[in-house]
């Protein structure tokens, strides 16, 4: 379903977003490159103080590469949920207005929601009255993302949450963006306060949004299916390939198959 969301969601008129939390990041020297005069490499201190940790909350739109980010020192539900609701509300305001449902269209609207629950062994209970589906939101399967208050709020605002399975964080494209932002914000740096970490991440996010790079899905399953469609058979001795396997002739080796 998550792969379908990446490949088909925007074409179906649904805005596809990914949410994730990165960290904790400590106030310690971080490895990475730095601009230094030749012969004077950067030297990290051998003594430092651990003065707390920071995390970053990320909401990412792969289609255009835009990211919404906030740095925090605590990532409890009381911090995450208000931030997530506020950012999602701002995104929904920028989307085209939902069409007014026609008389008797409730069944079709519910089918649009249920399409994104096909195959699940545990399905979130949909509300009895659902608005038009407007957004797909990819989340990891933390317990805090599945609280009744948050899930009902998402449903009431036309947002369908899609949870990555256990050991399936590679399905969340926000993970890839967070690695880029972390490298740019902390590579070669030695933060001494959590405020510095938060400020660097938010500055890097603003710089990224000035010229964002869209992401497209190219996951493992998609690659395997593409290879299956384009299956080629290597021929030894060079880089030559054939579309069909070359059958070996048993008679060429001086024997025939027994009947």
C-alpha positions as CSV (number, residue, x, y, z in Angstrom):
1,X,0.0,0.0,0.0
2,X,2.8,2.4,0.8
3,X,4.5,1.7,-2.5
4,X,1.1,2.3,-4.2
5,X,0.8,5.5,-2.3
6,X,4.1,6.8,-3.7
7,X,3.5,5.6,-7.2
8,X,-0.2,6.3,-7.6
9,X,-1.4,8.6,-4.8
10,X,-0.7,12.0,-6.4
11,X,-2.1,10.8,-9.7
12,X,-5.3,9.9,-7.9
13,X,-5.6,13.5,-6.5
14,X,-4.2,12.6,-3.1
15,X,-1.4,14.5,-1.5
16,X,1.2,12.1,-0.2
17,X,3.3,13.1,2.8
18,X,5.8,11.3,5.2
19,X,6.3,12.0,8.9
20,X,9.1,10.9,11.1
21,X,11.2,11.9,14.1
22,X,15.0,11.9,14.0
23,X,17.4,11.8,16.9
24,X,18.3,12.0,19.7
25,X,21.3,14.2,18.8
26,X,23.9,14.7,21.5
27,X,26.0,17.8,22.3
28,X,29.2,15.9,21.3
29,X,31.7,16.3,18.4
30,X,30.2,14.9,15.2
31,X,32.4,13.4,12.5
32,X,32.4,14.9,9.0
33,X,34.2,17.1,6.5
34,X,35.1,20.7,7.1
35,X,36.9,23.5,5.2
36,X,40.3,24.0,6.7
37,X,43.7,25.4,5.4
38,X,46.0,22.8,3.9
39,X,48.1,21.1,6.6
40,X,45.7,22.2,9.4
41,X,43.1,19.5,9.7
42,X,40.1,20.1,12.0
43,X,40.7,18.7,15.5
44,X,37.9,17.7,17.8
45,X,38.3,18.2,21.6
46,X,39.0,15.2,23.7
47,X,37.0,16.6,26.6
48,X,33.4,17.7,26.2
49,X,30.2,18.0,28.2
50,X,27.0,16.2,27.4
51,X,24.4,18.9,27.9
52,X,21.2,17.2,26.8
53,X,19.8,16.0,23.5
54,X,17.7,17.3,20.7
55,X,15.3,15.8,18.2
56,X,13.7,17.0,15.0
57,X,10.1,16.5,13.8
58,X,9.9,16.1,10.1
59,X,7.0,16.3,7.6
60,X,8.1,15.7,4.1
61,X,6.3,16.0,0.7
62,X,8.2,13.8,-1.8
63,X,6.5,15.2,-4.9
64,X,8.0,18.6,-4.6
65,X,10.7,17.9,-2.0
66,X,9.3,20.5,0.5
67,X,10.0,19.7,4.2
68,X,8.4,21.1,7.4
69,X,10.7,20.7,10.3
70,X,10.9,21.7,14.0
71,X,13.6,21.0,16.6
72,X,12.6,19.9,20.1
73,X,14.2,18.6,23.2
74,X,11.4,16.3,24.0
75,X,9.3,14.1,21.7
76,X,6.3,13.0,23.8
77,X,2.8,12.8,22.4
78,X,2.0,16.1,24.1
79,X,4.7,17.7,21.9
80,X,4.4,15.7,18.7
81,X,0.6,15.6,18.2
82,X,0.0,19.4,18.4
83,X,2.9,20.0,16.0
84,X,1.7,17.4,13.6
85,X,-1.9,18.6,13.7
86,X,-0.8,22.2,13.1
87,X,1.4,21.4,10.2
88,X,-1.1,19.1,8.6
89,X,-3.8,21.7,8.9
90,X,-1.6,24.2,7.2
91,X,-1.0,21.7,4.4
92,X,-4.7,21.0,4.0
93,X,-5.4,24.7,3.7
94,X,-3.1,24.9,0.7
95,X,-4.8,22.0,-1.1
96,X,-7.7,22.4,-3.6
97,X,-11.0,22.5,-1.8
98,X,-12.6,19.1,-1.4
99,X,-15.6,18.6,-3.8
100,X,-19.0,18.7,-2.3
101,X,-20.2,15.1,-2.1
102,X,-23.2,14.2,-4.2
103,X,-26.3,12.6,-2.8
104,X,-25.7,8.9,-2.3
105,X,-21.9,9.2,-2.7
106,X,-21.2,8.0,0.9
107,X,-20.6,4.5,-0.2
108,X,-18.1,5.5,-2.9
109,X,-16.3,7.8,-0.5
110,X,-16.0,4.9,2.0
111,X,-14.6,2.7,-0.7
112,X,-11.9,5.2,-1.4
113,X,-10.8,5.0,2.2
114,X,-11.1,1.2,2.4
115,X,-8.9,0.8,-0.7
116,X,-6.0,1.8,1.5
117,X,-6.8,-0.9,4.1
118,X,-6.8,-3.8,1.7
119,X,-4.6,-6.7,3.0
120,X,-4.2,-5.4,6.5
121,X,-4.6,-7.9,9.3
122,X,-5.3,-5.1,11.8
123,X,-7.3,-2.3,10.3
124,X,-8.0,1.0,12.1
125,X,-11.7,1.4,12.6
126,X,-13.0,4.1,10.2
127,X,-15.4,6.8,11.4
128,X,-19.1,6.2,10.7
129,X,-19.2,9.5,8.7
130,X,-16.1,10.2,6.6
131,X,-15.1,13.3,4.7
132,X,-13.6,13.0,1.2
133,X,-10.1,11.5,1.3
134,X,-7.5,14.2,0.6
135,X,-4.2,13.0,1.9
136,X,-2.1,9.8,2.6
137,X,0.3,10.1,5.5
138,X,3.2,7.6,5.9
139,X,4.1,7.0,9.5
140,X,6.2,4.5,11.5
141,X,4.3,2.1,13.8
142,X,5.0,3.8,17.1
143,X,2.3,3.4,19.7
144,X,2.0,7.2,19.9
145,X,1.0,7.4,16.2
146,X,-1.9,5.0,16.8
147,X,-3.7,6.8,19.7
148,X,-7.4,7.1,19.2
149,X,-7.4,10.8,19.5
150,X,-4.8,11.3,16.8
151,X,-6.2,8.7,14.4
152,X,-9.7,10.1,14.7
153,X,-8.4,13.6,14.1
154,X,-6.7,12.4,10.9
155,X,-9.9,10.6,9.7
156,X,-12.0,13.7,10.4
157,X,-9.7,15.8,8.3
158,X,-9.6,13.5,5.3
159,X,-6.1,12.0,6.1
160,X,-5.4,8.2,5.8
161,X,-2.5,7.1,7.9
162,X,-0.3,4.3,6.4
163,X,2.0,2.7,9.0
164,X,5.3,1.1,8.0
165,X,5.6,-2.5,9.2
166,X,8.2,-3.7,11.8
167,X,11.7,-3.4,10.3
168,X,10.1,-1.4,7.4
169,X,11.5,2.0,8.1
170,X,13.0,1.9,4.5
171,X,9.4,2.5,3.3
172,X,9.4,6.0,4.8
173,X,11.1,8.4,2.4
174,X,11.4,11.0,5.3
175,X,14.2,8.7,6.6
176,X,16.3,9.5,3.5
177,X,15.8,13.2,3.8
178,X,16.7,13.2,7.5
179,X,20.0,11.6,6.7
180,X,20.8,14.4,4.3
181,X,19.8,17.2,6.7
182,X,21.7,15.5,9.6
183,X,24.9,15.4,7.5
184,X,24.5,19.0,6.5
185,X,23.6,20.3,9.9
186,X,26.0,18.3,12.1
187,X,28.8,17.0,9.9
188,X,32.2,18.2,11.4
189,X,30.4,20.3,14.1
190,X,30.7,20.3,17.9
191,X,27.5,21.6,19.4
192,X,27.7,22.7,23.0
193,X,24.0,23.3,23.6
194,X,20.8,21.7,22.3
195,X,19.7,25.1,21.0
196,X,22.6,25.0,18.5
197,X,21.5,21.7,17.2
198,X,18.0,22.8,16.7
199,X,19.1,26.1,15.1
200,X,21.4,24.3,12.6
201,X,18.7,21.8,11.6
202,X,16.1,24.5,11.1
203,X,18.6,26.6,9.1
204,X,19.5,23.7,6.9
205,X,15.7,22.9,6.3
206,X,15.1,26.5,5.2
207,X,18.1,26.3,2.8
208,X,16.7,23.0,1.4
209,X,13.3,24.5,0.8
210,X,14.8,27.3,-1.2
211,X,15.7,24.8,-3.9
212,X,14.1,21.4,-2.9
213,X,14.8,18.1,-4.7
214,X,11.7,15.9,-5.4
215,X,12.0,12.3,-4.5
216,X,10.6,9.4,-6.5
217,X,10.0,5.9,-5.2
218,X,12.6,3.2,-6.3
219,X,12.3,0.7,-3.5
220,X,13.4,-2.9,-3.4
221,X,10.1,-4.4,-4.6
222,X,9.9,-2.0,-7.5
223,X,13.4,-2.8,-8.5
224,X,12.8,-6.6,-8.3
225,X,9.6,-6.2,-10.4
226,X,11.4,-4.1,-13.0
227,X,14.3,-6.6,-13.3
228,X,11.7,-9.4,-13.7
229,X,10.1,-7.5,-16.6
230,X,13.4,-6.8,-18.2
231,X,15.0,-10.1,-17.4
232,X,18.2,-10.6,-19.3
233,X,20.6,-13.6,-19.4
234,X,24.3,-13.0,-19.3
235,X,26.5,-14.7,-21.8
236,X,30.0,-15.5,-20.6
237,X,33.1,-13.9,-22.1
238,X,31.7,-10.4,-22.6
239,X,28.9,-8.1,-21.5
240,X,26.5,-9.6,-23.9
241,X,23.0,-10.6,-22.8
242,X,20.1,-12.5,-24.3
243,X,16.4,-12.1,-23.7
244,X,15.8,-15.8,-23.6
245,X,18.1,-18.4,-22.0
246,X,20.2,-20.4,-24.4
247,X,19.4,-24.1,-24.3
248,X,22.3,-26.5,-24.0
249,X,22.3,-29.3,-26.6
250,X,23.1,-32.5,-24.8
251,X,24.2,-34.2,-28.1
252,X,27.0,-31.6,-28.4
253,X,28.7,-33.3,-25.5
254,X,28.6,-36.8,-27.0
255,X,25.5,-38.2,-25.3
256,X,21.8,-38.0,-25.7
257,X,19.1,-37.9,-23.0
258,X,17.8,-41.4,-22.2
259,X,14.2,-42.0,-23.1
